[in-house]
């Protein structure tokens, strides 16, 4: 695997994990109390957001293109 691909995978992975965390926080925050959180929906939404983030990264990652990643 070449260096560009390694850098892309690392940067895309970091973006995906951050997106998943943001989605989970938003989904949890939408509940009135912690016991009302639907964890299946929260995890499902976070995983979907992570996959969408990876797909979006195929269009290009500025931090890889600029050499900042």
C-alpha positions in Angstrom: 0.0 0.0 0.0 1.5 3.4 -1.0 1.9 6.3 1.3 -0.9 8.3 -0.3 -3.4 5.5 0.4 -2.2 5.1 4.0 -2.6 8.8 4.6 -6.1 8.9 2.9 -7.3 5.9 5.1 -6.0 7.5 8.2 -7.6 10.9 7.5 -10.8 9.5 6.2 -11.0 7.2 9.3 -10.4 10.2 11.7 -13.2 12.1 9.9 -15.6 9.2 10.1 -15.0 8.6 13.8 -15.5 12.3 14.5 -18.7 12.3 12.5 -19.9 9.2 14.3 -19.2 10.8 17.7 -21.0 14.0 16.7 -24.0 12.1 15.5 -24.2 10.0 18.7 -23.9 13.2 20.8 -26.7 14.8 18.8 -28.9 11.8 19.0 -28.4 11.4 22.7 -28.9 15.1 23.3 -32.3 14.9 21.6 -33.6 12.7 24.4 -35.1 14.4 27.5 -33.3 12.0 29.9 -30.5 9.5 29.5 -32.9 6.6 30.2 -35.0 7.6 27.2 -32.1 7.2 24.8 -32.9 4.6 22.2 -29.4 3.1 21.9 -30.1 1.0 18.8 -31.2 4.1 17.0 -28.2 6.0 18.3 -25.7 3.4 17.2 -27.4 2.9 13.9 -27.4 6.6 13.1 -23.7 6.9 14.2 -22.6 4.0 12.0 -24.6 5.3 9.0 -23.0 8.7 9.5 -19.6 7.1 9.6 -20.2 5.2 6.3 -21.5 8.4 4.7 -18.5 10.2 5.8 -16.2 7.6 4.2 -18.2 7.8 1.0 -17.9 11.6 1.0 -14.2 11.4 1.5 -13.9 9.6 -1.8 -14.4 13.0 -3.4 -11.2 14.2 -1.8 -9.7 15.2 1.5 -8.1 18.6 1.7 -5.7 17.5 4.4 -4.3 14.7 2.2 -4.2 16.9 -0.9 -2.4 19.7 0.9 0.0 17.3 2.7 -1.3 18.3 6.2 -2.7 14.9 7.2 
